[in-house]
Amino acid sequence: MSVIRSRAVNQGRPATWPQAKAIAGQMVEFARQFEGIRYYEMYVDEDAMRLVNLAEYVDEAAWRAWIQANKPLGAELMSTVDVAAMEVYGEPSPELEKSILSYASATIYSTLGTEPAGF
């Protein structure tokens, strides 16, 4: 299985913006201790109330394990933001691809040639 990278842009809501940032911070701390995640960061645009998440997983199994383990925090975050964009880079299985594309704003990019080392 190949490395999976992702970029997600979440649009905050005025009423829940402080809560969204707090939850996002918890997710980052959790991800940094999670086996199978090479990189996980959340960037904040305060003026636009936007959270941008960049992540790299060693493979699809690591992505799936993270989604399961992070379900409570992920659901809590999704109750405070709207998904503006989701991009996945790599070669997901047809099952994962179907799940990703269930988001109207999702795009999957396949690898062209050899994969560079690092993110």
Secondary structure in CASP SS format (residue, H / E / C, confidence):
PFRMAT SS
TARGET T0000
AUTHOR 0000-0000-0000
METHOD secondary structure of the structure
MODEL  1
M C 1.00
S C 1.00
V C 1.00
I E 1.00
R E 1.00
S E 1.00
R E 1.00
A E 1.00
V E 1.00
N E 1.00
Q E 1.00
G E 1.00
R C 1.00
P H 1.00
A H 1.00
T H 1.00
W H 1.00
P H 1.00
Q H 1.00
A H 1.00
K H 1.00
A H 1.00
I H 1.00
A H 1.00
G H 1.00
Q H 1.00
M H 1.00
V H 1.00
E H 1.00
F H 1.00
A H 1.00
R H 1.00
Q C 1.00
F C 1.00
E C 1.00
G C 1.00
I E 1.00
R E 1.00
Y E 1.00
Y E 1.00
E E 1.00
M E 1.00
Y E 1.00
V E 1.00
D E 1.00
E C 1.00
D C 1.00
A C 1.00
M C 1.00
R E 1.00
L E 1.00
V E 1.00
N E 1.00
L E 1.00
A E 1.00
E E 1.00
Y E 1.00
V C 1.00
D C 1.00
E H 1.00
A H 1.00
A H 1.00
W H 1.00
R H 1.00
A H 1.00
W H 1.00
I H 1.00
Q H 1.00
A H 1.00
N C 1.00
K H 1.00
P H 1.00
L H 1.00
G H 1.00
A H 1.00
E H 1.00
L H 1.00
M H 1.00
S C 1.00
T C 1.00
V E 1.00
D E 1.00
V E 1.00
A E 1.00
A E 1.00
M E 1.00
E E 1.00
V E 1.00
Y E 1.00
G C 1.00
E C 1.00
P C 1.00
S C 1.00
P H 1.00
E H 1.00
L H 1.00
E H 1.00
K H 1.00
S H 1.00
I H 1.00
L C 1.00
S C 1.00
Y C 1.00
A C 1.00
S C 1.00
A E 1.00
T E 1.00
I E 1.00
Y E 1.00
S C 1.00
T C 1.00
L C 1.00
G C 1.00
T C 1.00
E C 1.00
P C 1.00
A C 1.00
G C 1.00
F C 1.00
END
